[in-house]
Amino acid sequence: MDIKNIANISPEERLLETHVIEIDGMTCDQCVRVIDEALRGVDGVKEVQVDRANSRATVTYDSSKTNIPALHDTLLRHGYRPTTFAIPTR
């Protein structure tokens, strides 16, 4: 982020992080729907893009409300296993 532009960013946007989470067990369109709904149900999640072909989800969230361990726990509760640490996107 360009430090000069931070004044133009809302306080909420300053706290947003985007990470890619690799997910084991995603095999069908129903899996995509379950994962999408589960992650969107976490307080603070702003955007979710689930990619079945590459077995991953890209999640944008408010880091003051949730974090990667909470997102991983949500996936585990819904029967899916995060396979690697989340990768931040830039």
Number of C-alpha atoms within 10 A of each C-alpha: 7 5 6 7 8 12 9 8 9 9 10 10 13 13 12 17 18 20 18 20 23 20 23 15 13 22 11 10 10 10 17 19 11 16 24 19 12 16 25 19 12 16 11 17 21 16 13 20 16 22 15 16 9 10 17 21 22 19 25 20 26 18 17 11 13 14 15 17 11 13 21 19 14 19 20 13 11 13 14 18 18 20 14 11 13 21 13 13 11 7
